[in-house]
């Protein structure tokens, strides 16, 4: 029994230690300390140290930034839960984490960038323009200050999406095209091409709504043709050049289908729908294509 | 098969265990000695991998001591090691026998028995006894179901089927392995299964396999390059079998070469690290080490092969493009091939691809991309034999994109650089044709003349001759045109354009008013070419020619012979007939004709004209009331038809039939009645039309009522179904109301007007009122301080309605906006455009000149300002205020240039001008003259 209690106590103490001091700070003198980083001042970190006396509350103090070589941040179960479930209901948790982590945006190994991007992505889920505006601001902050290239790129994607949601299609398109010229990593290029396709499709819808008799107006006819050509070509990019990136290829094919439908080109629409069902049958887009009336017949 | 053998050898190399390797001992020759000595030496040799020596030793032992009782305890180990050593030496026939003998030893341990059972299958496989091997491996699996080697045995059994030529069965076996959860050889089985399916022509299951394994192949399959090479081969096969969509399904599984190499290099690095970790451990797992070594070898080999194929991507892309082309999906084909041109080094494959790309872009009318592709082709393949064709296609694309100047330039370059090419004469011809399209008719005629001179025997010589004549006709050079077209038949007796040439020649005669000649030639044309395309038009001209010669009966017959199927020619003919009937005072006939026209073409824009003829006929027969009733009847029939565009004209014409105040009131009362009835019956289009007609009718007598009625019409009108004439009037009424209203109400009225104009533009893009709508919207934007939107409307107006009489106002407004924004260059540009525009009032031009002068003065350039001012008082003298200002500013400019004499003269002219005497500038000029000394008296000496 005594042995059992001792073991239990040991386990309890071992479990308690990480909860009280989650972050590991490696100092320039080669030592390291387990602390909880609470905040960031101009020249120092505000930290919490566990009390050596059991049962006593932790104390707070500062640690000069120039004595710290790196920080290994501890687990963040709240952020992990948000990342695993990017839904509108996670917004308040995401915002809370972002607020806490934002001061550490530029500090290596922090997850501040990820937190910001999650907030932005959740804000973009709904139709509320005020939230789109907020998302844009968050993405801009992450883009400008995140230490992690991946977070910055994610924020760029998010910012372009936010601009598209706000109706700033042309600006988003122009910027996406600029980025595409210099980006090397195919995922970002693919994402931008799909964004551009969505932007062209949105512009085409607007053009057709504003010009129902477009065929009687030569400049409008020319603009319609341009939007269709460019939209379809952006949409087909992942399918043609990165066909094994199945989710993006399917998404692009479905976008191309939508543009062809707007253009009244039923034959071409059917062709890409058949591509979806025959090549990417496992995707949600293929399911939508299967449900189309002509596919059913 | 080769894939199978390689796999088998590599697998085998991993499966023969080694005991812990001792330090190497030098080989010892077979020696005599005790049994223990012999075995010890043989074991040492075995453990040091000196298998020949070990085999010799064990055989010696068996020969010398095998039958003795003392040797019995050693027999299991001897037999086991002998079999293993023979396998290591790849002496499989001997190994089969040795394994059998070993297995017969009852004392053999369970572990060794398991090994021997497994090796039996391996050895039999190696000796080509595939079936026996399969049985042996099946026995092994049955006897040792929990063996760690079970997965290996499964793979080997399937491989035995493949080696034995039973590819279909092998495929099934590999499929079972592939689909078994967590099977260590699932990835390898996928590759082998795919190979078997392709070999046995089971293309659809092969495609299904690709679909199942493709998404995760990077994780599941180590030999991913081999897998994808098989996918490529399958794609090629399906392409050859004319199954393009299936070929695409296969080819979409192939990664880009760089990605494949990067992936395999990563895999190689990971595997090497794993191997190093295994070898560094105190007790290395032999089997894991062997597997890792095997994988390293495989991946290195794949990488080496890949790196030998620099055109891997080109090969895949080209096949994909071919598949899309076969499906007539030219955009996809063009995109793939275009990318090859941009990404890959120029080589013959890329050259061929580029030409196909160009043609594919042309097929979908993506002319800008076609032009780009042609330019890149020229850059990358300057010595290509296809270059003339490529340049020719570029010119054609430019022509189709209406870039006529560029097209002519391109064709000229082709002619100069590749004069002897097949495309050179075509380019010459197309130069002329492009000039025709650009309405540069004189140039086109000359080009075609030169073509005929240079290429008299070319297949395009006849079309060139015909178009030369036509170009001269379009340029109104009718005698020259007749000469060319008259000689056409003689030059090209078997030509295909004899009919059109004959017609055009007769057309020229008509244009020259040589009616007798025209009549003869048109009759000749109709006789010789009864099915000619110009048949209907020729009949119209013939009718006109006959009437011009007072041959009205024959003329009428000709007009009447034009079939309804000829469309607008038939319609034209009806009105020409009507004219004749009117001249002949056959009013019954006229009415009958026009009634038939109205019935046949109720929605024609000329319906009002037909009704007018009917009305005129009644009036000529002194029955004006019937004329009026005819109008009311037509309005009653068509008034609610929004596609009957002439109804508004009918209503305006009807108004003119009512003379005097009293009749007007009758008309208005009847309109109100029609309106009420229409409103009650829900005829919304007729309701709006009648309100509008009423507004127009009372405009002069009661403008306020007119405006109110138009506002009412505007509120009721559905823009899509309302004539732009009505919409424009309603919008103007809103503007007029805004001018007289309180600020809040005015804002609402202006917003209403703007919405109506926007609806007009949206639903009637060809409306004659388009310029008015755009100009008004621009004004509204300017008033709201939104100069960006205003400029956008002005841009649209200039682009869409260059004929607009509002152009002067628009350009002046645009210039004003640019001046306010400090963009003097753009302002100057707008003023210069204004000066060049045809339909601009001269007052506006004078003001534009003044503004241009002011811009130059603001730039401290008085020397360039002066000519602008001088043009005003030289050319626009009637605009006194502007002239006076110009004089004054011109004088100031001369003063800035320190040219006192010119300044003084200028001020004097102004001061002494009788015409301008009443203007304040004259007084200013007099004041300024006081600063100058008096001019010398020319008479004094």
Interface residues (C-beta under 8 A of the other chain):
Chain A: X210 X211 X212 X213 X214 X216 X217 X219 X220 X225 X229 X232 X233 X236 X237 X239 X240 X241 X242 X243 X244 X246 X249 X268 X271 X274 X275 X278 X279 X281 X282
Chain B: X211 X214 X215 X245 X248 X249 X251 X252 X253 X254 X255 X256 X320 X327 X329 X331 X332 X335 X336 X339 X364 X365 X366 X720 X762 X763 X764 X765 X766 X796 X799 X800
